[in-house]
Amino acid sequence: MDWTRLLSRERLGTGSKVGARDEAQRSDFQRDFDRIVFSSAFRRLQDKTQVFPLSSNDYVRTRLTHSLEVSSVARSLGSRVGEDVIARHALSGVSAADIGAIIAAAALAHDLGNPPFGHAGEDGIRQWFQESALARNLLEQMSPAEREDLLRFEGNAQGFRLVTRLQSPDNPGGMQLTFATLGSCAKYPRGSQPAPGGTGVAFRKFGYFQADTAAFAQMADGLGLSAVGPGAWQRHPLAYLLEAADDICYRIVDLEDAVRLGQLDHREVLELLLPVAGVATDSARLRQLSRPKERIEYLRAKAIGALVNQVHTVFMDCETAILGGRLGHELLDVIPSREAMHAMKALAARKVYVSTPVVEVQVAGFEVLGGLLEAFVGAVNGAAERGARMNARHRMLLQLLPEQFSGADRVPDADPYLRTLRITDYVSGMTDSYAVTLFRKITGMSLGV
């Protein structure tokens, strides 16, 4: 892969082979960042789960604050790596700040496709398609690849769909982000069916739905990503940095939030952070901080700084393999602090993600998302199959659907895959609170009287 093409300013859907000229005040990549910040999809992240669903504690992270933190770390990583890449390859017309801006924008967008209730929401959508009789009947009418899209619903693929189609739907290419930003956000550059030639971390999940194949292929071609099989390409190098920034943040701050909520003893977290941060237990600065909250916040900042340095070094050491599409593992798997990072992940899995408050809401999320899908997929399917003869409940549910998801003039698409996919667009785009409220209303649990 060639860096000149990988940093393409061309925008999806504009029909131009070259990107717009940078404004004096901001670059094309900074404009990507601004478009995402001002999007309604980004605002909805303020009420989407990071770890603790529907938390009444305003200290803990939501998907919005998590995305902002990842973006901050990603910008630092991108700028550090960018300086070395530009010097090593004698690149012109691009700055280290540009590369930092690309990954910062990609980081803002990386969780936009996550449904309500976090990863449990993804599981809830998948389970409904696996177990519902209505879903099974619809899946039988679809191609194998279309079935896999829904049976293995993936927030990453939904995120690509959101920024390239659902947000600003009247524009070809949706938000019309640059190829560089889109590619950096595409951690899993393949469709839902496994690619014969694709192995390693970039192919653990999938990154686009069948309905969005053309857009993904256009982006991959514009960036010069090499195909590794039908519907699969090499990963954009900057996606490794986005992945690292995301993992650094969630592994550390999930533990910080858990301490704040009483799920973990602060001493467990301090023991893991100290060696990563490179701070001695008896350091003068640490002795000045008497409260656990301040001690953890201090060590969190020091640890993130140290990890940025380690990831930067490893990326440059592995750059040749990355450009050749041969790196099959995450950067965090080979940094000096890898054992401590694995221990943080294991601690969260053992004590945080399975804690009673988390699991209680996640279980409820299965009921909420399954109920919404059953209701609205049933409504559009009833309208498509029976037309004016659909039952009264389906007719009323159809009226509740925004036209973007019900079909033009509230006439659902004749293709069962497309009309079902649009309902997953609708449900996955909801915030946690809105999903619960709507579910309660349509099931009669809350009538607002």
C-alpha positions as CSV (number, residue, x, y, z in Angstrom):
1,M,0.0,0.0,0.0
2,D,1.1,3.5,-0.7
3,W,0.8,6.3,1.8
4,T,-0.1,8.9,-0.9
5,R,-3.2,7.0,-1.8
6,L,-3.9,6.0,1.8
7,L,-4.2,9.6,2.8
8,S,-6.7,10.4,0.0
9,R,-8.8,13.5,0.5
10,E,-11.4,12.3,-2.1
11,R,-14.9,12.3,-0.6
12,L,-17.4,9.4,-1.0
13,G,-20.3,10.3,-3.2
14,T,-18.9,13.5,-4.6
15,G,-17.9,12.1,-8.0
16,S,-14.6,13.9,-7.8
17,K,-11.3,12.1,-8.2
18,V,-9.5,14.7,-6.0
19,G,-10.6,16.2,-2.7
20,A,-11.5,19.8,-2.2
21,R,-8.7,22.2,-1.5
22,D,-8.0,22.7,2.2
23,E,-9.4,25.9,3.7
24,A,-7.0,28.3,5.3
25,Q,-8.5,27.6,8.7
26,R,-9.0,23.9,8.5
27,S,-8.0,20.8,6.5
28,D,-10.3,18.4,4.7
29,F,-9.8,16.0,7.6
30,Q,-10.7,18.6,10.2
31,R,-13.9,19.1,8.2
32,D,-14.6,15.4,8.6
33,F,-14.2,15.8,12.4
34,D,-16.6,18.7,12.4
35,R,-19.2,17.0,10.3
36,I,-19.2,14.1,12.8
37,V,-19.4,16.3,15.9
38,F,-22.4,18.1,14.5
39,S,-24.3,15.0,13.4
40,S,-27.4,13.8,15.2
41,A,-25.9,10.3,15.4
42,F,-22.9,11.6,17.4
43,R,-25.2,13.5,19.8
44,R,-27.2,10.3,20.5
45,L,-24.1,8.7,21.9
46,Q,-24.7,10.7,25.1
47,D,-27.4,8.2,25.9
48,K,-25.8,5.0,24.7
49,T,-24.1,2.5,27.0
50,Q,-20.4,2.2,27.3
51,V,-20.4,-0.4,30.1
52,F,-23.0,0.6,32.7
53,P,-26.4,0.9,31.0
54,L,-28.8,3.6,32.1
55,S,-26.5,4.7,34.9
56,S,-27.8,7.4,37.3
57,N,-24.2,8.3,38.2
58,D,-23.1,11.2,36.0
59,Y,-19.4,10.3,36.5
60,V,-19.3,7.2,34.4
61,R,-18.6,7.2,30.7
62,T,-21.2,7.0,28.0
63,R,-20.4,6.2,24.4
64,L,-20.1,9.9,23.8
65,T,-17.5,10.6,26.4
66,H,-15.7,7.3,25.5
67,S,-15.6,8.4,21.8
68,L,-14.2,11.8,22.8
69,E,-11.5,10.2,24.9
70,V,-10.5,7.7,22.2
71,S,-10.4,10.6,19.7
72,S,-8.0,12.5,21.9
73,V,-5.6,9.5,22.3
74,A,-6.0,8.7,18.5
75,R,-4.9,12.3,17.6
76,S,-1.8,12.0,19.7
77,L,-0.9,8.6,18.2
78,G,-1.6,9.8,14.6
79,S,0.5,13.0,15.0
80,R,3.4,11.0,16.5
81,V,3.3,8.3,13.8
82,G,2.6,10.9,11.1
83,E,5.8,12.8,11.8
84,D,7.9,9.6,11.3
85,V,5.9,8.3,8.3
86,I,6.3,11.7,6.5
87,A,10.0,11.7,7.1
88,R,10.6,8.1,6.3
89,H,8.7,8.3,2.9
90,A,9.4,11.9,2.1
91,L,5.7,12.7,1.7
92,S,4.7,16.1,0.5
93,G,1.4,18.0,0.8
94,V,0.5,16.4,4.2
95,S,1.4,17.2,7.8
96,A,1.7,15.2,10.9
97,A,-1.3,17.1,12.2
98,D,-3.3,15.9,9.1
99,I,-2.7,12.3,10.0
100,G,-3.7,13.0,13.6
101,A,-6.9,14.7,12.4
102,I,-7.7,11.7,10.2
103,I,-7.6,9.2,13.1
104,A,-9.2,11.7,15.5
105,A,-12.2,11.9,13.1
106,A,-12.3,8.2,12.7
107,A,-12.3,7.7,16.4
108,L,-15.3,10.0,16.8
109,A,-17.2,7.8,14.3
110,H,-16.0,4.3,15.5
111,D,-18.9,3.6,17.8
112,L,-21.7,5.4,15.9
113,G,-23.2,2.1,14.7
114,N,-23.5,0.6,18.2
115,P,-27.1,-0.2,19.2
116,P,-28.7,0.6,22.6
117,F,-27.2,-1.4,25.5
118,G,-23.7,-1.7,24.1
119,H,-22.5,-5.1,22.9
120,A,-25.4,-6.8,24.7
121,G,-27.6,-4.8,22.2
122,E,-25.7,-6.5,19.3
123,D,-26.3,-9.8,20.9
124,G,-30.0,-9.0,21.4
125,I,-30.5,-8.2,17.7
126,R,-28.6,-11.3,16.6
127,Q,-30.7,-13.5,19.0
128,W,-34.0,-12.1,17.7
129,F,-33.0,-13.0,14.1
130,Q,-31.9,-16.5,15.3
131,E,-35.0,-17.3,17.3
132,S,-38.0,-15.4,16.0
133,A,-40.4,-17.3,13.8
134,L,-41.1,-14.1,11.9
135,A,-37.3,-13.6,11.3
136,R,-36.8,-17.1,10.2
137,N,-39.5,-16.8,7.6
138,L,-37.9,-13.6,6.2
139,L,-34.4,-15.0,6.3
140,E,-35.5,-17.9,4.0
141,Q,-36.2,-15.3,1.3
142,M,-32.7,-13.8,1.4
143,S,-29.4,-14.7,-0.1
144,P,-26.8,-16.5,2.2
145,A,-24.8,-13.2,2.5
146,E,-27.9,-11.2,3.4
147,R,-28.9,-13.7,6.0
148,E,-25.4,-13.5,7.6
149,D,-25.7,-9.7,7.7
150,L,-28.7,-10.0,10.1
151,L,-27.9,-13.2,11.9
152,R,-24.5,-11.8,12.8
153,F,-25.5,-8.1,13.1
154,E,-22.4,-6.0,13.6
155,G,-22.1,-2.5,15.0
156,N,-19.0,-1.8,12.9
157,A,-20.9,-2.5,9.7
158,Q,-23.8,-0.4,11.0
159,G,-21.4,2.4,11.6
160,F,-20.1,2.4,8.0
161,R,-23.7,2.4,6.8
162,L,-24.6,5.3,9.1
163,V,-21.9,7.7,7.9
164,T,-22.2,6.7,4.2
165,R,-26.0,6.5,3.9
166,L,-28.2,7.1,6.9
167,Q,-26.8,10.4,8.1
168,S,-27.6,13.0,5.5
169,P,-29.6,10.5,3.4
170,D,-30.3,12.9,0.6
171,N,-26.6,13.2,-0.2
172,P,-24.8,10.5,-2.3
173,G,-22.3,9.1,0.2
174,G,-24.1,10.3,3.2
175,M,-21.8,12.5,5.2
176,Q,-19.3,12.5,2.3
177,L,-16.3,11.9,4.5
178,T,-12.9,11.5,3.0
179,F,-11.7,8.1,1.9
180,A,-8.8,8.4,4.5
181,T,-11.2,8.9,7.4
182,L,-13.5,6.1,6.3
183,G,-10.7,3.7,5.7
184,S,-9.1,4.4,9.1
185,C,-12.5,3.7,10.8
186,A,-12.9,0.4,8.9
187,K,-11.2,-2.0,11.3
188,Y,-12.8,-5.1,9.6
189,P,-12.6,-4.6,5.8
190,R,-14.8,-7.5,4.7
191,G,-18.4,-8.5,4.3
192,S,-20.3,-10.9,6.6
193,Q,-19.2,-14.0,4.8
194,P,-15.6,-15.0,5.6
195,A,-13.0,-14.1,3.0
196,P,-11.0,-17.1,1.8
197,G,-7.8,-15.1,1.8
198,G,-8.3,-13.1,5.0
199,T,-6.9,-14.1,8.4
200,G,-5.9,-12.3,11.5
201,V,-7.3,-9.5,13.6
202,A,-8.7,-7.5,10.6
203,F,-11.0,-10.3,9.7
204,R,-12.5,-11.3,13.1
205,K,-15.7,-9.4,12.4
206,F,-17.1,-7.7,9.3
207,G,-17.3,-4.1,8.4
208,Y,-20.1,-3.6,5.9
209,F,-23.5,-5.0,5.0
210,Q,-24.4,-6.4,1.5
211,A,-26.5,-3.3,0.8
212,D,-23.3,-1.1,1.2
213,T,-20.9,-3.3,-0.9
214,A,-20.5,-0.7,-3.7
215,A,-19.7,2.1,-1.3
216,F,-17.1,0.1,0.6
217,A,-15.5,-1.1,-2.7
218,Q,-15.3,2.4,-4.0
219,M,-13.6,3.5,-0.8
220,A,-11.1,0.6,-0.9
221,D,-10.3,1.2,-4.5
222,G,-9.7,4.9,-3.9
223,L,-7.3,4.1,-1.0
224,G,-5.5,1.5,-3.0
225,L,-6.3,-1.3,-0.5
226,S,-5.4,-4.6,-2.0
227,A,-8.1,-7.2,-2.3
228,V,-7.5,-10.5,-0.4
229,G,-10.6,-12.3,-1.6
230,P,-14.1,-11.6,-2.8
231,G,-15.5,-8.7,-0.9
232,A,-12.4,-8.4,1.4
233,W,-9.4,-6.0,1.4
234,Q,-6.3,-5.3,3.4
235,R,-6.8,-3.1,6.5
236,H,-5.9,0.6,6.3
237,P,-2.7,1.1,8.4
238,L,-4.3,3.8,10.5
239,A,-7.0,1.4,11.6
240,Y,-4.4,-0.3,13.7
241,L,-3.9,3.0,15.6
242,L,-7.6,3.6,16.0
243,E,-7.9,0.0,17.4
244,A,-5.1,0.7,19.8
245,A,-6.5,4.0,21.0
246,D,-9.9,2.4,21.6
247,D,-8.4,-0.5,23.5
248,I,-6.2,1.7,25.6
249,C,-9.1,3.8,26.7
250,Y,-11.7,1.2,27.4
251,R,-9.3,-1.2,29.3
252,I,-8.2,1.6,31.6
253,V,-11.3,3.8,32.0
254,D,-13.8,0.8,32.4
255,L,-11.8,0.0,35.6
256,E,-11.8,3.6,36.7
257,D,-15.6,3.8,36.3
258,A,-16.0,0.5,38.1
259,V,-14.1,1.8,41.1
260,R,-16.3,4.9,41.2
261,L,-19.4,2.7,41.2
262,G,-18.0,0.4,43.9
263,Q,-17.7,-2.6,41.6
264,L,-13.9,-2.8,42.2
265,D,-11.6,-2.0,45.1
266,H,-9.3,0.9,44.1
267,R,-6.2,-1.0,45.2
268,E,-6.7,-3.7,42.5
269,V,-6.7,-1.0,39.8
270,L,-3.7,0.9,41.3
271,E,-1.6,-2.3,41.2
272,L,-2.3,-2.7,37.5
273,L,-1.7,1.0,36.6
274,L,1.5,1.6,38.5
275,P,3.9,-0.5,36.3
276,V,2.3,0.8,33.1
277,A,2.5,4.4,34.2
278,G,6.1,3.9,35.3
279,V,5.3,5.4,38.7
280,A,6.8,4.1,42.0
281,T,4.3,3.3,44.8
282,D,6.2,5.7,47.1
283,S,6.6,8.6,44.6
284,A,6.3,12.1,45.9
285,R,3.5,13.0,43.6
286,L,1.5,9.9,44.5
287,R,1.9,10.6,48.2
288,Q,0.5,14.1,47.7
289,L,-2.8,12.5,46.4
290,S,-4.7,11.3,49.4
291,R,-8.0,10.2,47.8
292,P,-8.3,7.1,45.6
293,K,-10.2,9.0,42.9
294,E,-7.3,11.4,42.4
295,R,-4.7,8.7,42.6
296,I,-6.4,6.6,39.9
297,E,-6.9,9.7,37.6
298,Y,-3.2,10.6,37.9
299,L,-2.1,7.1,37.1
300,R,-4.6,6.8,34.3
301,A,-3.1,9.9,32.6
302,K,0.5,8.7,33.1
303,A,-0.4,5.2,31.8
304,I,-2.1,6.5,28.7
305,G,0.9,8.7,27.9
306,A,3.3,5.7,28.3
307,L,1.1,3.5,26.1
308,V,1.0,6.1,23.3
309,N,4.8,6.0,23.3
310,Q,4.9,2.2,23.2
311,V,2.3,1.9,20.4
312,H,4.1,4.6,18.3
313,T,7.3,2.7,18.5
314,V,5.7,-0.7,17.7
315,F,3.8,0.8,14.7
316,M,7.0,2.2,13.2
317,D,8.8,-1.1,13.8
318,C,6.0,-3.0,12.1
319,E,5.2,-0.5,9.3
320,T,6.6,-2.6,6.5
321,A,4.5,-5.6,7.5
322,I,1.4,-3.3,7.9
323,L,1.8,-1.8,4.5
324,G,2.1,-5.3,3.1
325,G,-1.0,-6.4,4.8
326,R,0.9,-9.0,6.8
327,L,0.3,-7.9,10.4
328,G,-2.2,-10.3,11.8
329,H,-2.3,-9.1,15.4
330,E,-3.2,-6.0,17.4
331,L,-0.4,-3.5,18.3
332,L,-1.2,-3.9,22.0
333,D,-0.3,-7.6,21.7
334,V,3.4,-6.7,21.2
335,I,4.0,-3.6,23.3
336,P,6.1,-3.9,26.5
337,S,3.0,-3.4,28.7
338,R,1.0,-6.1,27.0
339,E,0.8,-8.4,30.1
340,A,-0.6,-5.6,32.2
341,M,-3.1,-4.6,29.5
342,H,-4.2,-8.3,29.3
343,A,-4.6,-8.3,33.1
344,M,-6.8,-5.2,33.0
345,K,-9.1,-6.8,30.4
346,A,-9.3,-10.0,32.4
347,L,-10.1,-8.2,35.6
348,A,-13.0,-6.3,33.9
349,A,-14.3,-9.5,32.3
350,R,-14.2,-11.3,35.7
351,K,-15.6,-8.6,37.9
352,V,-17.1,-5.7,36.0
353,Y,-18.9,-6.9,32.8
354,V,-20.7,-9.6,34.8
355,S,-21.7,-7.5,37.8
356,T,-25.3,-7.7,38.8
357,P,-26.3,-4.1,37.8
358,V,-24.7,-4.5,34.4
359,V,-26.3,-7.9,33.6
360,E,-29.7,-6.9,34.9
361,V,-30.1,-4.1,32.4
362,Q,-28.4,-6.1,29.6
363,V,-31.0,-8.9,30.1
364,A,-33.8,-6.3,29.9
365,G,-32.2,-5.0,26.7
366,F,-32.7,-8.3,25.0
367,E,-36.4,-8.0,25.7
368,V,-36.6,-4.4,24.6
369,L,-34.7,-4.8,21.3
370,G,-36.4,-8.1,20.5
371,G,-39.8,-6.6,21.2
372,L,-39.1,-3.6,19.0
373,L,-37.9,-5.7,16.1
374,E,-40.8,-8.1,16.4
375,A,-43.3,-5.2,16.3
376,F,-41.8,-3.1,13.5
377,V,-40.4,-5.8,11.3
378,G,-43.9,-7.4,11.6
379,A,-45.5,-4.1,10.6
380,V,-43.4,-3.5,7.4
381,N,-43.7,-7.2,6.5
382,G,-47.5,-7.1,7.0
383,A,-47.7,-4.0,4.8
384,A,-45.5,-5.5,2.1
385,E,-47.4,-8.8,2.0
386,R,-51.0,-7.6,2.6
387,G,-51.0,-3.9,1.5
388,A,-54.3,-2.2,2.4
389,R,-55.4,-5.5,4.0
390,M,-52.8,-5.4,6.8
391,N,-54.2,-5.5,10.3
392,A,-54.9,-2.4,12.3
393,R,-52.0,-2.8,14.7
394,H,-49.5,-3.0,11.8
395,R,-51.0,0.0,10.2
396,M,-50.6,2.1,13.4
397,L,-47.0,0.8,14.0
398,L,-46.2,1.9,10.4
399,Q,-47.4,5.4,11.2
400,L,-44.9,5.5,14.1
401,L,-42.0,4.8,11.8
402,P,-40.1,7.7,10.3
403,E,-40.5,7.6,6.5
404,Q,-36.7,7.0,6.1
405,F,-37.2,3.6,7.7
406,S,-40.7,2.6,6.6
407,G,-40.2,3.4,2.9
408,A,-41.3,6.2,0.6
409,D,-44.9,7.2,1.3
410,R,-44.9,4.5,3.9
411,V,-44.7,1.7,1.3
412,P,-42.1,-0.8,2.4
413,D,-39.5,-2.1,0.0
414,A,-40.5,-5.2,-1.9
415,D,-37.1,-6.8,-1.1
416,P,-37.4,-8.5,2.3
417,Y,-33.7,-7.9,3.0
418,L,-33.9,-4.2,2.5
419,R,-37.1,-3.6,4.4
420,T,-35.8,-5.6,7.3
421,L,-32.4,-3.9,7.2
422,R,-34.1,-0.5,7.5
423,I,-35.8,-1.6,10.7
424,T,-32.4,-2.6,12.1
425,D,-31.3,0.9,11.1
426,Y,-34.1,2.3,13.1
427,V,-33.8,0.2,16.2
428,S,-30.0,0.3,16.4
429,G,-30.0,4.1,16.1
430,M,-32.1,4.5,19.2
431,T,-30.6,5.7,22.5
432,D,-31.0,3.5,25.5
433,S,-33.7,5.6,27.1
434,Y,-35.7,6.1,23.9
435,A,-35.7,2.3,23.2
436,V,-37.0,1.6,26.7
437,T,-39.6,4.3,26.4
438,L,-40.9,3.3,23.0
439,F,-41.0,-0.4,24.0
440,R,-43.0,0.4,27.1
441,K,-45.5,2.5,25.0
442,I,-46.1,0.0,22.2
443,T,-46.5,-2.9,24.7
444,G,-49.0,-1.0,26.8
445,M,-46.6,-0.9,29.9
446,S,-46.7,2.9,29.8
447,L,-49.5,4.9,28.2
448,G,-48.4,8.3,29.4
449,V,-51.7,8.9,31.4
